[in-house]
Amino acid sequence: MLGTATDCVHLRSLNETTQDATTQHGVAKQVKLKQRLEYWCLRVLVAVMGMLPRPLGRAAGAMLGWMVYVLLGRLRRVGQRNLAMAFPEKSEEERTRILRGVYRSLGWQLAEFCRMRRYTAESAGKLIRYEGLENYLAAKAKGKGVFVLTGHLGAWELSSFYHSLAGYPMSMVIRRLDNPLVDEFVNGIRSQHGNRVIHKDDFARGLLTAMQQGDTVGILMDTNMTPPQGVFVPFFGVPACTASGLARVALRSEAAVLPGFLVWEGSEKRYVLHFGKELELIRGSDSAENIVANTALFTATIESYVRRYPDQWLWVHRRWKTRPAGEGGIYG
C-alpha cells in the first residue's frame, strides 16, 4: 500500500511537471509568435511609410501621434503631471499645447525613421543643417574621445544617423529592445553608415574602450534611474535620479563632453543639429562630490535645451519615478 501511494505521488508529480513544461513551451511559442508579428508589423510600417512622399509621411506620423495621444490616457496623464511640475507658472492650456506637440514630434520622428535607409548625405543635407559643428571638431581633435550629451529631445534617432552620413560615425549607448528581432532590425538601420551600438549591459567597459580609441559616443541621459547607478540631482527644480556613469567615465578618461541635439526649427522648416561648447567638468578633491556635481551639470544642460524646445521632449516618460528615501511617489 505504501509503495502504491508513493507511486501515485510520483505519477502526479510527473504529470504536473509535464503539464508545466507543456504550458511553458506553449507560452514560449506564443511569445515567439508575438515577437515575429511585432517584427513584421514594424517592417510593413517602415516599408509603407518609407515609400510615401516626405510631407505625406510626416502628416501620417503626426496623425498616428494624435491617435496615441487620444487613446493612451495613462501616458497622457504622466505627461500632464510632469509638465505641471516643470512649468507650474504655465496655464493648463499652455501645458496641453506642449503635450500635443510632443506627440506630433514623435510622429514626425517615426516618419523620418521610416525614410532613413533612403537618405544620402546630399538629400539629408537639404533637411538638416549643423550649428556648432566647430565645437564637435575641436573636441574631437583633442584625441581623448568625445561624449555627446543628449536626450529624448527632437529627432534623437535621426541625429546620430545624420552625423554618420556626414562622415562622423559614432557609438550609441542603447538599451536592448525586448523583442530581439526588432532590436536587430532597428540597430541595423542605426548602424547603416558606420555607427556602432554599445548596449547598457556593457556600459562602463564599452565607454572606456571607446575613449581609449578616441571615439565619439552619444549618451541619452534624461531617463529615470535607480541607485546605485543613479544619483539625485535637480531637474526642473525637482530631485531626479540620474545616471552617474557618464560623469565617472569622463572624469577618469579626460574625454570631452559637449551637448548635441537635433531639433525641429519651425521658422526654418527643417531640423538643426546643435553642438554646444565643450562643458568644463568640475574636478575637486572629493571624487564622490565631483560625480554628483558633474551629473548635475549635465542634467542642467539638458534642461536648458528642453526649456527652449518643450514641445519636443519626451514628457510621457516617468522621469521622476524614483524618489529619495522617505518621499512618496509622484505618479500615484
Summary of the structure (lengths in Angstrom):
residues: 332
radius of gyration: 23.3
end to end distance: 58.1
largest distance: 88.6
contacts: 1028
relative contact order: 0.14
helix: 58%
strand: 16%
